[in-house]
């Protein structure tokens, strides 16, 4: 049965709904004994992988407690595990895991190189699928009509690929959104909402790396459907939809009228819909998703990080009552938290999926950093995430920072706040989360709104360096409001970071400066990167843009001419 046939089958949709809600119940049941589930997750990964090369070298067979495990295995990054992973990717058995990886997920590392994340059947069964199904529960519980028809969901991240790139051993090396979990892992219900739509598998030929064209083709088809939900995970993909509709509008309308798709005959001409679309453009000037899909109900994507600054207003472009539901706090390497209700930003720690450790985000994370357990976390504090799971990642520092929002049944609820990387030119040690909170504070105090923001350290040999902020205002900012915003931003950065406050007081950092870009600047930059061949899921919001080429591409300014400083 094809995905389109599956999503058109009421019995299958019913089974899917039952599975999703059952997995949520199972996760909530773990809240009764979170410590016990953490102990079982540790015991499982040690026993299952004790006979592997890694397990033997680190004495998995002798380890009985978490303290013994911490003593035997250092906190490590992808670079530390990469030699082991490359052996597994080359086809060697029993390296990190007792079962062979079936797939290697790709994920962009800090150097731009693509990681190879081993994905084993045992990992999928015990770590991935329970949280993966449960993540959809708030959507289908509160907005059940999104499952009424296969084309009710526009799933932007779904990107099947006919001939995937492979590792040296021939295993697929692809993004998670490019894997057919049913075929790869025998999980027939795993096809997520939107994967049965007419645009899910494009009916016309298009090169695998022509990502912008694939996005165009999906939008062109979707304007003829009653879309109720947009799934993006990466919020930058959702933010691009209104921009892309207007960018491609004449072409979309013409193809609807002619019945073509990518210039090829596709279906019967639809002049009535084309005329309706033209009337919308004439009436509104700028066409919004809310005009095209008036019964839109929900967006499903990350709602924190930089998106927390623009998503509340962006949501209005999709409809006045459209909900933004948070995607899981997770990475290609594994899950951390999943929203089990309508909380706008946070998800409960998935205590039965992996062994979780945390460290204060203001610390530098190293091999021997002392870590905290879930019950030791404090509300309203930021933490590095370290996890271990049966899929072969041991005390793995994923590079994300989370904030504890509250607790549900004794289990912390976490929201993603940004990457763990620092901007540190003069001892300020600024993290994503601190700068985003400072931006939010200044926006709230001034009543201003923006579409996105970025910053870098700039300076000249004869004066202290300072942070330059590039913002894309949602509506024009006057000079007085801009000056006030910049002063408040400086004050908020000082409250967030003692290092920043001290560097400013001692004259080692100059006051921040503000560069107002046009409203579409970040969207154009995002679109340009996708058109260059980067998969849309991997073109994410980036706050710190110290690379002069990135800054010039975004702002049109050459940092070398306007002063630059290395962080």
ZAMARGU-4260 file (C-alpha; in steps of 0.2 Angstrom, whole numbers, plus 5000, padded with zeros to 4 digits):
<rodrens>
0) 5000/5000/5000 | 5007/5017/4995 | 5008/5031/5008 | 4994/5040/4998 | 4983/5025/4999
5) 4987/5022/5017 | 4982/5040/5022 | 4966/5038/5012 | 4961/5022/5022 | 4950/5026/5037
10) 4955/5010/5046 | 4974/5014/5044 | 4971/5032/5050 | 4961/5025/5065 | 4976/5013/5069
15) 4988/5027/5068 | 4978/5038/5079 | 4977/5024/5092 | 4996/5021/5091 | 5000/5039/5094
20) 4989/5041/5109 | 4995/5025/5116 | 5013/5030/5115 | 5009/5046/5124 | 5000/5036/5138
25) 5015/5025/5139 | 5027/5040/5141 | 5016/5048/5154 | 5016/5032/5164 | 5035/5033/5165
30) 5033/5048/5176 | 5029/5037/5190 | 5046/5030/5191 | 5058/5041/5181 | 5074/5035/5191
35) 5069/5017/5188 | 5068/5020/5169 | 5084/5029/5169 | 5092/5014/5177 | 5084/5002/5165
40) 5090/5012/5150 | 5108/5011/5157 | 5107/4993/5160 | 5100/4989/5143 | 5114/4999/5133
45) 5127/4991/5144 | 5121/4973/5143 | 5116/4974/5124 | 5133/4982/5119 | 5145/4974/5131
50) 5152/4963/5118 | 5156/4977/5105 | 5174/4984/5103 | 5169/5000/5112 | 5160/4990/5126
55) 5175/4979/5129 | 5187/4994/5129 | 5177/5003/5142 | 5172/4988/5152 | 5154/4988/5150
60) 5152/4970/5156 | 5159/4976/5173 | 5149/4992/5175 | 5134/4991/5187 | 5130/5009/5192
65) 5129/5026/5184 | 5144/5032/5194 | 5154/5017/5187 | 5148/5021/5170 | 5153/5040/5172
70) 5171/5035/5178 | 5173/5023/5163 | 5167/5034/5149 | 5171/5052/5147 | 5159/5066/5141
75) 5162/5066/5122 | 5158/5074/5106 | 5155/5068/5088 | 5174/5071/5085 | 5178/5059/5099
80) 5167/5045/5093 | 5170/5048/5074 | 5184/5035/5072 | 5172/5022/5080 | 5158/5028/5069
85) 5169/5027/5053 | 5173/5009/5057 | 5155/5005/5058 | 5151/5015/5042 | 5164/5005/5033
90) 5155/4989/5037 | 5164/4983/5052 | 5152/4974/5064 | 5151/4975/5083 | 5160/4992/5084
95) 5148/5003/5094 | 5133/4992/5094 | 5128/4974/5094 | 5116/4976/5079 | 5122/4983/5063
100) 5116/5001/5058 | 5103/5000/5045 | 5105/5019/5041 | 5116/5033/5045 | 5107/5049/5048
105) 5116/5065/5041 | 5118/5080/5052 | 5128/5096/5048 | 5143/5097/5061 | 5151/5114/5067
110) 5164/5112/5053 | 5150/5110/5039 | 5155/5092/5036 | 5141/5080/5037 | 5140/5068/5052
115) 5136/5050/5051 | 5124/5046/5065 | 5122/5027/5066 | 5104/5021/5067 | 5101/5003/5072
120) 5085/4993/5073 | 5086/4992/5092 | 5088/5011/5094 | 5073/5014/5083 | 5062/5001/5093
125) 5067/5007/5111 | 5073/5025/5109 | 5066/5033/5093 | 5048/5026/5089 | 5040/5029/5106
130) 5044/5048/5106 | 5042/5049/5088 | 5024/5043/5088 | 5019/5053/5105 | 5025/5069/5097
135) 5010/5070/5086 | 4998/5067/5100 | 4994/5086/5103 | 4991/5089/5085 | 4979/5075/5082
140) 4970/5077/5098 | 4966/5095/5097 | 4965/5096/5078 | 4958/5079/5072 | 4953/5086/5055
145) 4971/5087/5049 | 4969/5068/5046 | 4953/5070/5037 | 4961/5069/5020 | 4979/5065/5013
150) 4981/5083/5007 | 4976/5092/5023 | 4994/5093/5028 | 5008/5102/5020 | 5024/5092/5026
155) 5039/5103/5021 | 5052/5092/5029 | 5046/5076/5020 | 5059/5073/5006 | 5060/5056/4999
160) 5075/5052/4989 | 5075/5038/4975 | 5094/5035/4975 | 5101/5040/4992 | 5120/5043/4995
165) 5128/5029/5005 | 5142/5025/5016 | 5157/5015/5011 | 5148/4999/5016 | 5132/5004/5006
170) 5121/5010/5020 | 5110/5025/5016 | 5117/5041/5023 | 5103/5053/5023 | 5092/5065/5033
175) 5079/5057/5045 | 5066/5065/5034 | 5072/5055/5019 | 5070/5038/5027 | 5055/5027/5024
180) 5054/5019/5042 | 5041/5007/5036 | 5053/4999/5023 | 5069/5001/5033 | 5063/4996/5050
185) 5046/4986/5047 | 5036/5000/5055 | 5020/5002/5043 | 5012/5015/5054 | 5027/5027/5054
190) 5023/5037/5039 | 5019/5054/5047 | 5005/5066/5042 | 5007/5074/5025 | 5017/5060/5018
195) 5001/5054/5008 | 4998/5071/4999 | 4999/5072/4980 | 5015/5082/4982 | 5024/5070/4995
200) 5032/5061/4981 | 5033/5073/4966 | 5025/5066/4950 | 5037/5075/4939 | 5056/5073/4937
205) 5067/5084/4947 | 5085/5082/4952 | 5088/5077/4970 | 5098/5093/4974 | 5086/5105/4966
210) 5078/5109/4983 | 5071/5126/4979 | 5062/5118/4964 | 5055/5104/4974 | 5048/5117/4986
215) 5040/5126/4972 | 5032/5111/4965 | 5025/5106/4982 | 5018/5124/4984 | 5011/5124/4967
220) 5001/5108/4970 | 4996/5113/4988 | 4987/5129/4982 | 4974/5118/4974 | 4971/5109/4991
225) 4962/5113/5007 | 4978/5113/5018 | 4974/5113/5037 | 4992/5111/5044 | 5010/5115/5040
230) 5024/5104/5047 | 5041/5111/5046 | 5051/5106/5061 | 5064/5119/5056 | 5054/5135/5059
235) 5064/5144/5045 | 5055/5133/5032 | 5038/5138/5039 | 5044/5157/5039 | 5049/5155/5020
240) 5031/5149/5014 | 5024/5167/5013 | 5039/5173/5005 | 5040/5159/4992 | 5021/5161/4988
245) 5024/5179/4982 | 5041/5175/4975 | 5033/5162/4963 | 5016/5168/4962 | 5015/5172/4943
250) 5022/5155/4939 | 5010/5146/4952 | 4994/5154/4945 | 4999/5151/4927 | 5003/5133/4930
255) 4986/5131/4939 | 4977/5138/4925 | 4986/5128/4912 | 4986/5111/4922 | 5005/5110/4921
260) 5018/5106/4934 | 5036/5111/4932 | 5031/5115/4914 | 5025/5098/4910 | 5007/5092/4908
265) 5000/5086/4924 | 4981/5087/4927 | 4966/5096/4919 | 4968/5115/4918 | 4960/5124/4933
270) 4955/5141/4927 | 4942/5143/4941 | 4955/5141/4954 | 4968/5152/4945 | 4955/5166/4944
275) 4951/5164/4962 | 4970/5166/4966 | 4971/5181/4955 | 4957/5189/4964 | 4965/5186/4981
280) 4981/5194/4975 | 4971/5209/4968 | 4962/5211/4985 | 4976/5209/4997 | 4992/5214/4987
285) 5003/5203/4996 | 4996/5185/4996 | 4997/5176/5013 | 4994/5157/5017 | 4979/5163/5027
290) 4971/5169/5010 | 4975/5153/5001 | 4971/5141/5015 | 4957/5149/5025 | 4954/5133/5036
295) 4972/5132/5042 | 4973/5126/5060 | 4991/5123/5065 | 5009/5124/5062 | 5021/5111/5069
300) 5039/5117/5071 | 5052/5122/5084 | 5045/5137/5093 | 5060/5142/5103 | 5077/5150/5099
305) 5076/5164/5087 | 5059/5158/5081 | 5052/5163/5098 | 5055/5181/5092 | 5046/5180/5075
310) 5034/5165/5076 | 5020/5174/5086 | 5018/5186/5072 | 5022/5174/5058 | 5008/5163/5064
315) 4996/5177/5060 | 5001/5176/5042 | 4994/5158/5042 | 4977/5163/5050 | 4971/5173/5066
320) 4968/5157/5076 | 4982/5146/5070 | 4991/5137/5084 | 5010/5134/5084 | 5014/5117/5092
325) 5032/5114/5097 | 5041/5100/5088 | 5051/5088/5099 | 5067/5094/5108 | 5078/5082/5098
330) 5093/5080/5086 | 5097/5068/5073 | 5107/5059/5087 | 5092/5056/5098 | 5077/5063/5108
335) 5078/5074/5123 | 5060/5080/5126 | 5043/5079/5118 | 5027/5090/5121 | 5013/5079/5127
340) 5000/5093/5128 | 4998/5111/5121 | 5012/5119/5131 | 5019/5132/5118 | 5037/5128/5120
345) 5043/5114/5131 | 5043/5095/5131 | 5044/5082/5144 | 5061/5073/5146 | 5059/5055/5138
350) 5066/5046/5153 | 5064/5029/5145 | 5073/5033/5129 | 5091/5036/5135 | 5102/5040/5150
355) 5102/5059/5152 | 5115/5070/5161 | 5116/5089/5161 | 5129/5102/5165 | 5127/5120/5169
360) 5127/5129/5152 | 5139/5143/5158 | 5152/5129/5161 | 5164/5124/5147 | 5159/5106/5144
365) 5174/5094/5144 | 5178/5075/5146 | 5178/5076/5165 | 5164/5089/5168 | 5154/5085/5183
370) 5136/5081/5177 | 5119/5082/5185 | 5104/5070/5184 | 5087/5075/5179 | 5080/5076/5197
375) 5094/5088/5201 | 5089/5101/5188 | 5083/5118/5193 | 5069/5128/5185 | 5073/5143/5175
380) 5091/5137/5172 | 5100/5133/5156 | 5110/5116/5154 | 5121/5107/5142 | 5113/5090/5136
385) 5123/5074/5137 | 5115/5057/5133 | 5119/5039/5131 | 5108/5026/5122 | 5108/5009/5115
390) 5111/5015/5097 | 5130/5018/5101 | 5131/5036/5107 | 5139/5036/5125 | 5139/5051/5136
395) 5137/5061/5120 | 5137/5080/5121 | 5124/5084/5107 | 5129/5103/5107 | 5112/5109/5112
400) 5107/5120/5127 | 5090/5117/5136 | 5081/5127/5149 | 5070/5119/5163 | 5053/5127/5162
405) 5044/5117/5175 | 5041/5099/5180 | 5027/5087/5176 | 5025/5072/5187 | 5042/5074/5194
410) 5050/5074/5176 | 5058/5091/5170 | 5050/5099/5155 | 5063/5107/5144 | 5064/5119/5130
415) 5078/5121/5117 | 5086/5138/5119 | 5100/5137/5106 | 5117/5129/5102 | 5131/5128/5115
420) 5143/5138/5105 | 5150/5154/5113 | 5154/5171/5106 | 5168/5177/5117 | 5179/5192/5110
425) 5182/5201/5127 | 5177/5188/5140 | 5158/5191/5138 | 5155/5172/5134 | 5138/5175/5126
430) 5127/5160/5122 | 5112/5160/5109 | 5100/5159/5124 | 5106/5175/5132 | 5106/5185/5117
435) 5089/5179/5112 | 5082/5183/5129 | 5090/5200/5128 | 5082/5204/5111 | 5065/5198/5118
440) 5067/5210/5132 | 5071/5225/5121 | 5057/5220/5109 | 5044/5219/5123 | 5049/5235/5131
445) 5048/5245/5115 | 5033/5236/5107 | 5044/5232/5091 | 5043/5217/5081 | 5055/5208/5069
450) 5056/5194/5057 | 5074/5189/5062 | 5090/5194/5069 | 5109/5190/5068 | 5125/5198/5076
455) 5143/5198/5075 | 5158/5206/5083 | 5164/5221/5074 | 5178/5234/5078 | 5194/5243/5071
460) 5212/5243/5077 | 5209/5261/5085 | 5194/5257/5096 | 5186/5243/5106 | 5175/5230/5096
465) 5157/5229/5099 | 5142/5218/5093 | 5133/5223/5077 | 5115/5217/5077 | 5107/5215/5060
470) 5088/5215/5061 | 5074/5213/5049 | 5059/5224/5056 | 5042/5217/5053 | 5036/5235/5051
475) 5047/5250/5049 | 5056/5256/5064 | 5059/5274/5067 | 5076/5281/5072 | 5070/5286/5090
480) 5063/5268/5093 | 5079/5260/5085 | 5090/5270/5097 | 5080/5266/5112 | 5079/5247/5107
485) 5099/5247/5106 | 5101/5255/5123 | 5089/5242/5131 | 5097/5228/5122 | 5114/5233/5129
490) 5106/5233/5146 | 5098/5217/5144 | 5114/5208/5138 | 5122/5215/5154 | 5109/5207/5165
495) 5111/5190/5155 | 5129/5189/5156 | 5141/5195/5169 | 5155/5193/5157 | 5147/5205/5145
500) 5143/5217/5159 | 5161/5217/5165 | 5168/5219/5148 | 5157/5234/5144 | 5161/5242/5161
505) 5180/5240/5158 | 5179/5247/5140 | 5184/5231/5132 | 5168/5230/5123 | 5159/5245/5114
510) 5141/5248/5114 | 5131/5237/5102 | 5126/5245/5085 | 5110/5242/5075 | 5108/5238/5056
515) 5091/5238/5050 | 5088/5227/5035 | 5073/5226/5024 | 5059/5214/5030 | 5064/5200/5017
520) 5083/5201/5020 | 5084/5185/5030 | 5071/5176/5019 | 5081/5180/5004 | 5097/5174/5012
525) 5088/5158/5017 | 5081/5155/4999 | 5099/5158/4992 | 5106/5145/5002 | 5093/5132/4997
530) 5095/5137/4979 | 5113/5133/4981 | 5109/5115/4984 | 5108/5114/5004 | 5093/5104/5010
535) 5080/5116/5018 | 5080/5106/5034 | 5098/5110/5036 | 5097/5129/5033 | 5093/5135/5051
540) 5092/5151/5059 | 5109/5157/5064 | 5111/5171/5077 | 5130/5172/5078 | 5137/5176/5060
545) 5155/5180/5063 | 5160/5173/5045 | 5162/5189/5035 | 5155/5180/5019 | 5139/5175/5029
550) 5137/5193/5035 | 5140/5201/5018 | 5128/5189/5010 | 5115/5194/5023 | 5118/5212/5025
555) 5126/5218/5008 | 5140/5225/5019 | 5158/5220/5018 | 5164/5218/5036 | 5182/5222/5031
560) 5177/5239/5026 | 5166/5242/5041 | 5177/5235/5054 | 5179/5217/5060 | 5185/5207/5075
565) 5187/5189/5079 | 5177/5183/5093
</rodrens>
